[in-house]
């Protein structure tokens, strides 16, 4: 008995560590997507932000974030134990902390793409730190702490469509709005102008890295070796593939040619949307979620840019915020009791109960994140400032913020 238990524990730990490494590698994917979808003169700045949000976030999440998220729950709202060292305090094992750390880093790094090419580096360090230390862990305590108030209501967000992706997307929405658009993004008539990224090939590499990492992100959320990981991997992949195909055809019909960058974001939208329900839906349910996500991301990008007049260079708000929210709500529609999670939505005869809880959870995270982000970004703006000068922006943040160039042997187009 003891030998079997020890072996099982070892395999669970090994699987969680492998999954954590896959999710960590997603940081490289985000870095490549953001660098490729923006201009060459800001590539170093993008890379610096991505390495720092993980590094700073890792320290702060270990010191206090994990305790706020998983510590003894105070009224289902916030954890109040396990601070300074959650491992020594007995709250968690090392592999549990590192696994949750890489998820926290994912939420924080989403924001950098939407606010790219005009944000002060020191301001980025501050808001990224606050997201990792407070905004994400407190929301996480509602959903993934066993005593969280949304947990008790039956809210289902298996791997974080809402907690990780929508939370990052809503922070990005508020930050990009308060920050304002890049120089030259909108004409005098208010119409947006295209500012092409410097290397779509690099962006595509980033998308494939993210897709690869998602096989740790979703199956790894079983938190141990299980027969369910195959099912979860399949639903994850199907949703991404369908969303990519849908966006390809939609962009082809809408613009006359299949749009590469939009299709890449379509794949990411499918991945984000299925993350909440990857263990709760059938393969056909995953196909349906990916299909809907394709429409959400394409029209969402246009709505954010043309209607809200928000400049999001990489489409992070639509990909993560909107697709994550819609995917989470759709759990209430497509969940079936025969799937690993064992919960029932509308199509399975479960009625509107789960759908209502899913909508409530999405709304609660939206309100918390938006209010917290408004306070955070406003305070930064009125104190040290959020934005670089117009001259620095035109010259490029690589030189203005880091005194270096990513492509020193090339002539950089301003």
N, C-alpha and C positions, 0 to 999 in steps of 0.2 A: 504493500500500500504506500509506504513512505517513498519507495523508489519510484513508483509510478507518479506520485504527486510531484516529486522533485523533477522528474523528466518533463512532465507537463508544464510545470512552472518555467523550466529552462526554455522549452520551445515557445511558450507564450512571450517570454522576455526577448528571445531572439527575433520573433516575428515583429514585435513592437519596435525593436531597434532598427530592423531592416526598413520598416515602414517609416520610421522617423528620419532615416537617412534619405529615403526617397522624397519625403516632404521637404527636407532641408535643401535638396538639390533643386526644388522648385524656385528657390531664391535666384538661382542662376537663370532659370526660365524667365522670371519676372524681369530680371536685369536685361536680358537679351531683347525681350519684347519692348520694354520701355526705351532702350537705347536705339533699337532699330526703327521704331515708330516716331522717333524725334530726330532733331537735326544733329549733324556731326559735331557741331561746336559745343554741344551739351553732353556728350557721351561720357566723359570722365565724371561729371557731376552726377549722372544717373547711377554709375557704378558705385561711386562713393556713398550715395544715399542707401543703396541696397545693402551694402556690406555693413553700414552703420546701423540701419534699423534692426538688423538681425543681432548685431553685437550688443548694442545698447539694450534692446529688448530682452535678450537672453539674461543679462545681469539683473534687470529690474523685475522680470517675471519670476526669477529665482528668489529674489529678496522679498518681494511682497505680492506680486501678481498671482502666483499659484495659491497662496493662502487666501487672498480675496476671492478667488474663483472656487477653490475646492475645500477650503477650511470649514470648520463647524459653522453651519449656516445660521445667521441671525434673521429670523422671520422670513426665511426663503429669499432674502434680498442680497446678502453679502456674506462672504466667509470672514471669520474672525479668529482664525488660528493658523499655525504653521508658517508664521512670518520669519524672515531672515534665513531660515534653512528648513524647507519643508521635508527634507530627507531625514535630517537629524531629529526633527520633532516627531517623526513617525507618521507624518501625514501621507507620504508618498515614497515610492521607490525611485532610484535614479532614472530608470527607463521611463517611468510615468512622467517625470518632470521634463525630460528631454523631448518626449513625444508631444506633450502639451506646449512646450516652448516653441517648437517649429510651427505649430498652428497659430500661436499668438503672433509670430513673426510674419506669417502670411497675411493676417488681417492688417498689420501695420504697413506692410510694403505696398499694398494696393493703392494707398493714397498718393504715393510719390508719382505715379504715372499721370494721374489727372492734374497734378499741380506742377508738372515738369516744365522746364525751360524758363521759369521766371521766379522761383521761390528761393529765398535766402537759405543757405545751408544751415546756419545756426538755428533758424526758425524751424527748419525741417527736423533737426535733432530734438528740439523741444516737443513739437507736437507728436512725433513718432514715439517719444518716450512716454508721453501722457497716455497715448492709445494703448501701449503695452502695459503700462502700470495700473491704469484705472478704467478706461472706457471699455476695453475688451474683457478684462477679468470680471468686472461687476456684472456685465451682461451675461458672461459665461456662467456665473454663479446661479443665474435664474434658470438656465437651460441644462447644464451638464453637471451641476452639483446635485446629488441625489435628493436634497431637501429644497431645491430651488422652487420658487412659486410656479414657474411655467412647467417644470418637470412634473409637479404634482397635478397639474391640470391635464397632463397627457400630451403636451406639445412635443412633436417629433422632428428633430433636426439632427439626423444621424451623424453627419460629419461636418456640418457647419455651413450650409447654403446661406442661412440667415446670420448665424453667430459670427462666422469668419468673413464670408464674402459680402453679404449685404451690409454688415457693420462697416467693413472697410470701404464699401461703395458709398455709403451715406456720409462717412467722414470726408471722402473725396468730393462728394457733391457740395457739401458746405464749404470745404476749403477752397475749391476751385471757384465757387461763386464769390466768396469774400475776397479772394486773391485777384480776380478779374482775368480777362483774356490776355493772350500774348499780343505783343505789338504786331499789328497788321492782320490779325485774325478776322476782324469784322470791318467791313467797309463803312463809308459814311451812311449808306442806305441801310445798314444793320445786317446785311447779308454776310454769311460766313464765307471766308476764302480758304481754299485748301492750302495747308502747309505740310507738304509731303515729308515723310520720314526719310532718313538718309540711307537706310539699309533694310529693305523688307526681307531680304534673305536672312539677316540676323534675327529679325522679328519672327520669321517662320521657325527658325531653330529654337527660339524661346518657347513658341507654342508647342512644339514637339517635346521639349523638355518638360513643360508643364503637364502635358498629356501623360507622359511617362511617369512623372511624380504623382499624378492623381491615383495611380494604382497602389500607392502607399497611403495617400490621403484618405480615400474611401474604404478600401478593404482593411487598412490598418486600424480603422476606427472600431473594429471588432474587439480590439485590445487583447487579442490572443488568437492562437491557432484555432480555426473553426472551418467547418465545411461551407460556411456562408461566404467565405472570401471569394470563391469562384463566381457565385451569383452576383455579388457586389461588383466585381471586376467587369462582368458582362454588361450589367445595366449601365455602369459608368461609361464604358466604351461605346455602347449603342447610342446613348444620348448625345455624346460628343459627335459621333459620325453623322447622325441624322441632322443635327443642328448645322454642321458644316455644309452638308449637301443642300439643305433648305436655304441657307444664306447665299450660297453660290447661285442657285436658281433665282432667288428673289433679286439679288443685285444685278444679275444678268437681265432680268425682265425690266428692272427699274432704271438701270443706267446704260443698257445696251451692250455691256460687256461684263463678264463675271469679275467681280472686284476681289483682288487678292487679300488685301488687309482686312476687309470686312469678313471674308470667308474664314480667315484665321481667327478673328474674334468670334465668329459663329461657333467654331469648335470649342472655344473657351466658355462660351455661354452655355453650351450643352453640358459641359463638365460641371459648371457652377450650379446649374439648375437641378441636376440629378443628385447632387451631393446630399441633400436633405433626405431624399427618399430612396437612395440606392439599395437599401435593405428592405424596403417596404413595398416595392412595386415589382410587377413581372417584367419580362423583357419587352413585351409590347407596351407596357406602361412607360418604360424608359424611352421607347421610340416616340411615344406621344409627347412626353415631356421635352425631349430634344426637338421635336417638330415645333412645338409652341415656343421654345426658347429661341429658335431661329428667327421667328417673327419679332419677338420681344427685343432682341439685340439690334436688329437692323433698324426698326422703326424707333427704338429707344435712343439710339445714337443720333438720329435725325431730330428727334424731339428735344433732346438735351441741347443740341447745338443750335437749331433753328428757332425753337420756341422759347426755351429757357435762356438762350444766349450764354451758355456756359461752355467755355473752351476746355475740352478734355482731350488732350493729344492722343491718348491711346484707347479711348473708349471704355475706360475702367468703370465709370458709373453705370453704364448700360450693361456691361458684361457681368459685373459683380453685384451692384446694387439691385438693379431691376430683375435680372435673370435669377439671382439668388432668392429674392422675395417671391417671384412667381413660382419658382421651383418648389419652394417650401409650402406655399399654399396648395399647389397641385398634389402634394402628398394626401391632402384631404379628399382629393378626387380619385386618385389612381391606386392608393394603398389597398392591398389585398391580404387576407389572413393567411393565405398559403405561402407568402413570401417570408423570408427569415424574421422580419420584425414582428409579424403576426398581428398587424392592426388592419382595420377595415375602413375604407373611404367610401365615397358615393357609389363608385362602380361595383363595389363588393357588397352593397347593401348595408353599409354602415351608417347611412343617414348623413345629416349635416353636422353632427357633433364634432368629429375630428376636423372637418373643414373650418368650423368656427374657431376652434382652438388654434389651428394653424394661422388663421388670419389675425387672431388676437396676438399671438406671439410675434408675428412679423411686424404688426403695428407697434407693439411695445418696444421692440428693439429699434425701430425707426425713430420713435419719439425720443427715447433715451439717447440714442446716438446723435441725432440732429441737435437736440438741446445742449448736450455736452460739447459737441463740436463747435456750435455757435459761440459758446462761452470761451472755449479754448482758442479758436482762431481769432476772435475779436480781441481778446487780451493780448495775444502776440502782436496783432496788427497795431494796436494803440501803444504798445511799449517798444519793443525792439524792431517792429516792422516785419511784414511777411515777405515783401517783394524787393528784388534787387532794383537798381536804378534802370531807367530806359537805356542808357548807354551800355551798361553791363549786359543787359538782356540782348541787345543787338550784337554786341561783341561776342557774346557767348559766355555761359557760366563756367566753362572749363577754365578760361583765362581769368575771368572776374572773381571766381570763388576759390580756385585751386592753383592758379598760375601755371597751368599745364595744359597740354592738348592731347587728345586721344589719338589723333592722326597727325603727328608733328611733321611728317614728310609730305603732306598733302596740302593743297590750297583749300581752305575751308570757305564754303559759300556762305555769305552773311544773309 
